[in-house]
Amino acid sequence: MIKTAGMVALKGGTFQMGSNHHYPEEAPAHMAEVRPFAIDEATVTNAEFRRFVLDTGYVSDAEKAIPPCEAPDLPPEAREPGGLVFTMTDRPVPLGDFRQWWRFVPGACWYQPEGPGSDLLGRLDHPVVQVSLNDAMAYAAWAGKALPTEKEWELAARDGVSTEYPWGDQLMPNGRRLANIWHGEFPHKNRKKGRFLSCASRQGQSSRYGLYNMIGNVWEWTVTPYRSGHSQAQSGACCTPSRTVLPGQSYVTKGGSFLCAPSYCRRYRATARSPQEVRSTTSHLGFRCVLRLT
């Protein structure tokens, strides 16, 4: 393992990917091979994405209206510039309908993640969100990097072990919160302290590999099409909603987020995976980059 500026180089190799013991889309467990690569220590932050935008003038997908020809089934108001925003409910609600806590907010984008009136004050070091796969790939190209495949991401998140979590088989060993996930009754009570549901990209203890927040905080894009994953089975959209702008163009996201709760979604594990439509943006989805070394 070699440390590079802001990245960790991993030698790759063969490892057991997936799981036969959790959600059906994680199965079957199988052997996968990854070539050497380096991966960002942490997710790309708001400050880093802002530098990219200032340097290039890039306009993100959430800032653009969707032409009717690309999404004829969407109502006009859903084609406006904007993104999907989580809103905590004021009471218990049925957990089978994510529309209870997700809503499309016109104007929501990377620099105002919850829509007009929100901003990045106090969270420049938090993961950038409201970014599509297109946006993440554009940033990666500007930085001279790429986005990880699902195999690369999972190998890095496993931290060289085969336990349930990178740190062992218990979610909270000795009561310690090692991942920024939902603690409380989802989606109306959260015991997390602070103004924001997300936390700084480099907050908390790093993994043995020196990586931060591979589990929880925000979901992370990969460039692996969901249809080419090791299973096409799904057990529900969980907390990765989509406007379904481009049906059939979903990619694997990994890691879970601050909305994953033991009582609702246990996708805060390295083997967990979920589909996300390529152009959709949400308030709990970001990314980190890689460099292939051979």
Phi, psi and chi 1 to 4 in degrees:
 res  aa     phi    psi   chi1   chi2   chi3   chi4
   1 MET       -  128.0 -176.4  174.6   65.8      -
   2 ILE  -120.6  132.2  -56.0  169.8      -      -
   3 LYS   -87.2  129.8  -65.2  -78.3  -76.8 -172.8
   4 THR  -120.5  172.1   57.8      -      -      -
   5 ALA   -60.9  109.1      -      -      -      -
   6 GLY    71.8    4.5      -      -      -      -
   7 MET  -134.7  163.8  -56.7 -173.8   82.3      -
   8 VAL  -123.6  126.6  173.7      -      -      -
   9 ALA   -90.2  129.4      -      -      -      -
  10 LEU  -116.6  142.6  -57.5  176.1      -      -
  11 LYS   -79.0   -8.1   64.0 -179.3 -179.4 -179.6
  12 GLY    74.4 -152.9      -      -      -      -
  13 GLY   122.2 -166.8      -      -      -      -
  14 THR  -103.5  136.0  -58.9      -      -      -
  15 PHE  -148.3  163.2   72.9  105.2      -      -
  16 GLN   -83.8  120.3 -179.1  172.2  -72.4      -
  17 MET  -108.0  146.6 -177.4  176.7  179.4      -
  18 GLY    81.6 -178.8      -      -      -      -
  19 SER  -150.9  146.1  171.2      -      -      -
  20 ASN  -100.2    7.6  -64.2  -36.2      -      -
  21 HIS  -119.1    5.7  -52.2  -66.0      -      -
  22 HIS  -129.2 -129.9  -63.5  -74.3      -      -
  23 TYR   -70.6  147.2  -66.5  106.6      -      -
  24 PRO   -60.4  -29.3   17.3  -30.0      -      -
  25 GLU   -71.5   -9.9   66.6  -92.5   16.7      -
  26 GLU   -84.9  -14.7  -60.9  174.5   40.3      -
  27 ALA   -93.7  158.5      -      -      -      -
  28 PRO   -86.2  153.2   33.9  -36.7      -      -
  29 ALA   -63.3  139.2      -      -      -      -
  30 HIS  -155.8  164.1   62.0  -73.8      -      -
  31 MET   -84.3  136.6  -59.7  -52.1  -65.3      -
  32 ALA  -132.7  151.9      -      -      -      -
  33 GLU  -120.7  136.4 -175.5  175.4   -0.7      -
  34 VAL  -130.6  135.4  176.4      -      -      -
  35 ARG   -82.5  162.8  -61.6 -174.7   67.5   82.1
  36 PRO   -56.4  140.5  -26.1   36.1      -      -
  37 PHE  -156.7  163.0   68.4  101.5      -      -
  38 ALA  -114.6  145.1      -      -      -      -
  39 ILE  -130.8  145.0 -173.6  166.8      -      -
  40 ASP   -56.6  139.9  -75.1  -13.8      -      -
  41 GLU   -61.5  -29.9  -67.9  174.3  -14.6      -
  42 ALA  -146.8  167.4      -      -      -      -
  43 THR   -65.4  151.8   46.8      -      -      -
  44 VAL   -61.9  132.5  171.9      -      -      -
  45 THR   -92.2  168.7   65.4      -      -      -
  46 ASN   -59.4  -41.0  -72.8  -50.8      -      -
  47 ALA   -63.2  -41.4      -      -      -      -
  48 GLU   -67.9  -41.8  -69.7  166.9  -29.0      -
  49 PHE   -67.6  -34.9 -163.0   81.7      -      -
  50 ARG   -63.5  -39.3 -176.4  173.9   66.9  176.8
  51 ARG   -61.9  -40.2  -74.9 -162.2  -67.7  -88.1
  52 PHE   -61.0  -46.6  155.9   63.5      -      -
  53 VAL   -64.9  -43.4  170.2      -      -      -
  54 LEU   -64.1  -33.2  -69.3  174.5      -      -
  55 ASP   -77.2  -32.0 -174.8   57.2      -      -
  56 THR  -113.6  -19.1   63.6      -      -      -
  57 GLY    75.3   18.4      -      -      -      -
  58 TYR   -60.2  139.6 -176.9   80.8      -      -
  59 VAL  -114.0  120.8  178.4      -      -      -
  60 SER   -75.9  162.4   66.5      -      -      -
  61 ASP   -59.5  -37.0  -83.1  -13.9      -      -
  62 ALA   -66.4  -18.7      -      -      -      -
  63 GLU   -89.8    0.4  -61.7  172.6   82.5      -
  64 LYS  -112.7  143.5  -55.9  171.2 -173.7  174.3
  65 ALA   -74.7  152.4      -      -      -      -
  66 ILE   -96.0  121.7  -61.1  171.0      -      -
  67 PRO   -60.5  140.6  -20.9   32.6      -      -
  68 PRO   -54.4  -33.1  -25.4   34.5      -      -
  69 CYS   -66.8  -22.8   61.7      -      -      -
  70 GLU   -86.5  -20.7  -68.6 -173.2   15.4      -
  71 ALA  -148.1   68.1      -      -      -      -
  72 PRO   -63.9  -21.5   22.3  -33.3      -      -
  73 ASP   -87.6   -9.1  -64.6  -28.5      -      -
  74 LEU   -81.4  138.2  -79.8 -179.8      -      -
  75 PRO   -64.9  153.6   23.5  -33.0      -      -
  76 PRO   -52.9  -38.8  -26.7   35.3      -      -
  77 GLU   -66.8  -25.5   60.7  -87.7   15.7      -
  78 ALA   -83.8   -8.1      -      -      -      -
  79 ARG   -95.1   -2.4  -67.5 -162.3  -64.7  -93.4
  80 GLU   -67.3  159.7  -64.5  179.0   36.0      -
  81 PRO   -57.2  137.7  -24.1   34.9      -      -
  82 GLY   159.6 -175.8      -      -      -      -
  83 GLY  -151.2  172.9      -      -      -      -
  84 LEU   -87.0  131.8  -66.7  161.2      -      -
  85 VAL  -125.5  133.7  174.4      -      -      -
  86 PHE   -76.8  135.5  168.9   77.4      -      -
  87 THR  -130.6  117.8  -56.6      -      -      -
  88 MET   -61.8  136.9 -170.7 -179.0  -60.5      -
  89 THR   -82.6  165.0   64.9      -      -      -
  90 ASP   -98.1    6.2   58.8    2.1      -      -
  91 ARG  -163.5  167.2   61.3 -171.8 -178.9  -79.1
  92 PRO   -62.1  143.0  -21.8   33.7      -      -
  93 VAL  -135.9  160.1  -64.4      -      -      -
  94 PRO   -60.0  132.5  -23.0   33.5      -      -
  95 LEU   -85.5    0.6  -63.2 -178.2      -      -
  96 GLY   -86.3   -1.8      -      -      -      -
  97 ASP  -132.0   99.2 -178.5    7.3      -      -
  98 PHE   -69.0   -9.9   61.5   70.8      -      -
  99 ARG   -67.0  -13.1  -68.2  171.8  -63.8 -177.2
 100 GLN   -66.1  -28.9  -61.4  -80.3  -15.5      -
 101 TRP  -127.4   -1.5   55.0   87.2      -      -
 102 TRP  -111.9  140.5  -78.2  106.3      -      -
 103 ARG  -145.2  148.3   60.6 -166.5  177.4   98.3
 104 PHE   -81.4  126.2  175.2   71.8      -      -
 105 VAL  -117.3  111.4  176.8      -      -      -
 106 PRO   -57.7  134.5  -25.2   35.7      -      -
 107 GLY    91.7  -12.3      -      -      -      -
 108 ALA   -67.6  131.8      -      -      -      -
 109 CYS  -159.9 -173.8   61.5      -      -      -
 110 TRP   -61.5  -33.6   70.6  -91.1      -      -
 111 TYR   -94.0   -5.4   57.0   84.5      -      -
 112 GLN  -141.3   77.7   44.2 -171.2   28.1      -
 113 PRO   -61.6  -27.4  -20.9   32.3      -      -
 114 GLU  -101.7    7.3  -68.7   79.9   43.7      -
 115 GLY   105.9 -179.0      -      -      -      -
 116 PRO   -51.5  134.9  -27.5   36.6      -      -
 117 GLY   100.8  -18.8      -      -      -      -
 118 SER   -97.5  161.8   64.9      -      -      -
 119 ASP  -155.8 -170.6   55.0   38.7      -      -
 120 LEU  -101.6    8.6  -57.7 -179.8      -      -
 121 LEU   -58.4  124.1 -174.1   63.5      -      -
 122 GLY    84.5    1.5      -      -      -      -
 123 ARG  -142.5   33.8   48.3  179.2  166.3  173.0
 124 LEU   -64.1  -25.1  -75.2  174.7      -      -
 125 ASP   -93.4    7.2   58.9   -8.1      -      -
 126 HIS   -86.6  162.2  -74.1 -140.1      -      -
 127 PRO   -61.9  138.8  -18.9   30.5      -      -
 128 VAL   -67.9  137.3   63.5      -      -      -
 129 VAL  -129.5 -175.3  -65.5      -      -      -
 130 GLN    58.5   36.4  -65.1  -67.2    6.1      -
 131 VAL  -116.9  133.5  -76.2      -      -      -
 132 SER   -81.6  174.0   69.8      -      -      -
 133 LEU   -62.4  -38.5 -179.2   59.3      -      -
 134 ASN   -57.7  -44.0  -61.3  -33.2      -      -
 135 ASP   -64.0  -44.8  -57.9  -26.7      -      -
 136 ALA   -63.1  -40.5      -      -      -      -
 137 MET   -67.5  -36.5  -67.9  177.4   70.6      -
 138 ALA   -65.2  -43.1      -      -      -      -
 139 TYR   -61.4  -47.3  174.3   92.5      -      -
 140 ALA   -58.5  -42.9      -      -      -      -
 141 ALA   -62.7  -42.4      -      -      -      -
 142 TRP   -61.5  -37.0  170.4   79.2      -      -
 143 ALA   -82.2   -0.9      -      -      -      -
 144 GLY    74.2   27.0      -      -      -      -
 145 LYS  -126.9 -162.1  -58.2  178.5 -177.0 -179.7
 146 ALA  -146.3  175.1      -      -      -      -
 147 LEU   -94.8  151.1  -66.2 -172.1      -      -
 148 PRO   -73.7  153.2   28.2  -35.9      -      -
 149 THR   -77.3  166.8   64.3      -      -      -
 150 GLU   -60.4  -39.6 -178.5 -178.6   10.0      -
 151 LYS   -63.3  -44.6  -69.9 -168.3  -63.6 -176.3
 152 GLU   -62.6  -45.6  -70.5  168.9  -25.5      -
 153 TRP   -62.0  -46.1 -166.6   98.8      -      -
 154 GLU   -67.1  -39.2 -171.9  166.3  -37.6      -
 155 LEU   -59.6  -44.2 -179.8  141.7      -      -
 156 ALA   -64.5  -40.3      -      -      -      -
 157 ALA   -71.3  -28.1      -      -      -      -
 158 ARG   -69.1  -20.6  -79.8 -178.7  172.3  -88.0
 159 ASP    62.1   27.9 -150.2   25.3      -      -
 160 GLY    78.9   11.3      -      -      -      -
 161 VAL  -128.7  167.2  -62.9      -      -      -
 162 SER  -116.0   22.0   57.8      -      -      -
 163 THR   -80.3  173.3   52.1      -      -      -
 164 GLU   -58.4  -40.0 -172.6   80.8   -9.2      -
 165 TYR  -126.7  161.2  -52.9  100.8      -      -
 166 PRO   -55.3  -28.3  -26.7   35.2      -      -
 167 TRP   -97.2   -3.2   52.4   82.6      -      -
 168 GLY   146.5 -159.4      -      -      -      -
 169 ASP  -100.9   -1.2  -73.2  -43.4      -      -
 170 GLN  -109.9  135.2  -65.8 -176.3  -19.2      -
 171 LEU   -63.6  -42.0  175.9   61.3      -      -
 172 MET  -128.8   78.5  -64.2  175.3   56.0      -
 173 PRO   -61.5  127.1   21.4  -31.8      -      -
 174 ASN    56.1   29.1  -61.2  -41.9      -      -
 175 GLY    78.6    6.0      -      -      -      -
 176 ARG   -82.0  133.7  -65.4  175.4   62.1 -155.1
 177 ARG   -89.5  104.3  -61.5 -176.1 -177.4 -177.1
 178 LEU   -99.6   -4.6  -61.2  179.8      -      -
 179 ALA  -137.6  142.5      -      -      -      -
 180 ASN   -83.2   86.5 -179.0   26.6      -      -
 181 ILE  -120.6 -178.7   60.7  172.7      -      -
 182 TRP   -77.5  123.8 -171.3  -79.9      -      -
 183 HIS  -115.4  108.4  -67.0  -82.5      -      -
 184 GLY   139.6 -162.0      -      -      -      -
 185 GLU   -93.6  111.2  -60.5  173.5   43.4      -
 186 PHE   -79.3  139.5 -174.6   83.8      -      -
 187 PRO  -107.1   29.4   37.9  -34.2      -      -
 188 HIS  -116.7  -12.2   65.8  -70.6      -      -
 189 LYS  -137.2  128.0  -71.7 -176.8  180.0  178.6
 190 ASN  -135.4  127.2 -168.4  -15.8      -      -
 191 ARG   -85.4    1.1  -65.0 -167.6  -64.9  -87.2
 192 LYS   -65.4  136.4 -176.2  179.6 -173.9  -62.8
 193 LYS   -93.1  154.0  -62.7  179.1 -179.2  179.0
 194 GLY   112.4  169.2      -      -      -      -
 195 ARG   -76.4  -27.1  -66.2  172.1   53.3 -158.5
 196 PHE  -120.8  150.5  -51.2  114.7      -      -
 197 LEU   -74.9  -34.0  -69.2  173.9      -      -
 198 SER   -79.5  167.5   65.3      -      -      -
 199 CYS  -129.2  172.8   67.0      -      -      -
 200 ALA   -58.3  145.5      -      -      -      -
 201 SER   -58.2  -33.1  -69.8      -      -      -
 202 ARG  -107.1   23.9  -75.2  178.0  167.6   79.7
 203 GLN   -79.4  145.9 -178.0  171.3  -45.3      -
 204 GLY    88.1 -175.2      -      -      -      -
 205 GLN   -82.0  135.4 -179.4  177.4  -26.5      -
 206 SER   -77.4  164.6   66.5      -      -      -
 207 SER   -76.4  177.1   71.7      -      -      -
 208 ARG   -59.7  -31.2 -172.0  171.9   64.4   89.5
 209 TYR   -78.1  -11.7  -77.5  164.6      -      -
 210 GLY    90.6   25.1      -      -      -      -
 211 LEU  -106.8  146.0  -54.6  173.9      -      -
 212 TYR  -110.0  138.5  -67.9   86.7      -      -
 213 ASN    53.1   41.4  -71.1  -49.9      -      -
 214 MET   -67.8  -26.2  -66.9  -65.7  -73.9      -
 215 ILE  -112.5  125.1  -56.9  -59.9      -      -
 216 GLY    80.6 -172.0      -      -      -      -
 217 ASN    72.7  -77.3 -150.7   22.6      -      -
 218 VAL  -139.4  148.6  -66.0      -      -      -
 219 TRP   -60.9  155.7  -75.9   92.9      -      -
 220 GLU  -130.5  133.7  -61.4 -176.4   25.6      -
 221 TRP   -65.7  145.6  -77.3  109.7      -      -
 222 THR  -126.5  168.7   76.2      -      -      -
 223 VAL   -98.7   18.8  -70.1      -      -      -
 224 THR   -90.8  115.5  -61.4      -      -      -
 225 PRO   -58.7  138.3  -22.9   34.7      -      -
 226 TYR   -61.9  -33.2 -166.2   81.8      -      -
 227 ARG   -66.9  -19.0   61.9 -176.2  177.1  -86.1
 228 SER  -101.5   11.4   70.2      -      -      -
 229 GLY   -71.0  176.4      -      -      -      -
 230 HIS   -74.7   -8.7   42.2   82.2      -      -
 231 SER  -153.3  141.8  171.2      -      -      -
 232 GLN   -98.8    0.8  -66.0 -168.1   55.2      -
 233 ALA   -65.4  147.8      -      -      -      -
 234 GLN  -137.2  145.6  -65.4 -173.1   48.8      -
 235 SER  -112.5   23.1   51.9      -      -      -
 236 GLY   121.4  154.3      -      -      -      -
 237 ALA   -71.2  -19.3      -      -      -      -
 238 CYS    54.4 -130.4 -173.4      -      -      -
 239 CYS  -104.7   32.8   50.8      -      -      -
 240 THR  -122.3   71.3   53.2      -      -      -
 241 PRO   -71.9  166.3   31.8  -37.3      -      -
 242 SER  -150.8  152.0  170.5      -      -      -
 243 ARG   -79.3   -6.7  -76.5 -160.8  -80.4  171.7
 244 THR    52.7   55.0  -43.5      -      -      -
 245 VAL   -72.0  -42.0  175.4      -      -      -
 246 LEU  -124.2   83.7  -60.5  170.1      -      -
 247 PRO   -55.4  139.8  -23.8   34.0      -      -
 248 GLY    86.2   -4.3      -      -      -      -
 249 GLN  -113.0   62.1  -64.7 -169.0   30.3      -
 250 SER  -104.7  144.8  -68.2      -      -      -
 251 TYR  -121.9  157.5  -75.4   72.7      -      -
 252 VAL   -74.5  131.5  174.8      -      -      -
 253 THR  -114.2  152.5   58.1      -      -      -
 254 LYS  -135.0  156.0  -60.7  -75.3  -78.6 -175.8
 255 GLY   102.2  -17.9      -      -      -      -
 256 GLY    74.0 -175.2      -      -      -      -
 257 SER  -152.5 -173.7   78.5      -      -      -
 258 PHE   -66.7   -6.6   51.8   73.1      -      -
 259 LEU   -97.2   -5.3  -61.9 -176.1      -      -
 260 CYS   -74.1  123.5  -73.5      -      -      -
 261 ALA  -126.3  139.5      -      -      -      -
 262 PRO   -53.5  -28.9  -27.9   35.9      -      -
 263 SER   -84.3   -5.6   61.2      -      -      -
 264 TYR  -131.9  -59.3  169.9   57.1      -      -
 265 CYS  -134.8  117.1  167.1      -      -      -
 266 ARG  -103.0   42.5  -61.4 -176.7 -178.9 -133.8
 267 ARG   -93.2   22.8  -71.5 -176.2  171.4   85.8
 268 TYR   -89.2   51.7   39.6   71.2      -      -
 269 ARG  -138.1  155.9  -65.6  168.9  -70.5   99.7
 270 ALA   -63.1  -33.3      -      -      -      -
 271 THR   -82.0  -15.6   61.7      -      -      -
 272 ALA   -68.3  152.3      -      -      -      -
 273 ARG  -153.3  155.3   58.6 -155.7  -57.8  -93.4
 274 SER  -153.0  148.5 -163.8      -      -      -
 275 PRO   -84.9  146.9   31.0  -33.8      -      -
 276 GLN  -141.0  132.0 -176.3   67.8   56.7      -
 277 GLU   -66.5  139.3 -172.8  -89.4  -40.4      -
 278 VAL   -57.1  -31.7   62.1      -      -      -
 279 ARG  -105.4   -6.8 -170.2  163.6  158.7  177.2
 280 SER   -75.3  149.8 -168.9      -      -      -
 281 THR  -131.4  144.9   66.5      -      -      -
 282 THR  -138.8  169.6   75.5      -      -      -
 283 SER   -85.9   10.1   56.3      -      -      -
 284 HIS  -139.0   29.3   73.8  -27.8      -      -
 285 LEU  -131.4  121.7  173.3   58.7      -      -
 286 GLY  -133.4 -148.1      -      -      -      -
 287 PHE  -168.1  163.8   66.9   98.8      -      -
 288 ARG  -135.8  164.2   73.4 -179.6   74.2 -152.5
 289 CYS  -111.9  166.2  -58.8      -      -      -
 290 VAL  -133.5  164.8  -62.1      -      -      -
 291 LEU  -128.8  124.8  -83.2  173.2      -      -
 292 ARG   -80.9  133.0  -86.7  108.3 -157.5 -176.4
 293 LEU   -97.2  -10.0  -59.2 -179.7      -      -
 294 THR  -139.1      -   57.9      -      -      -
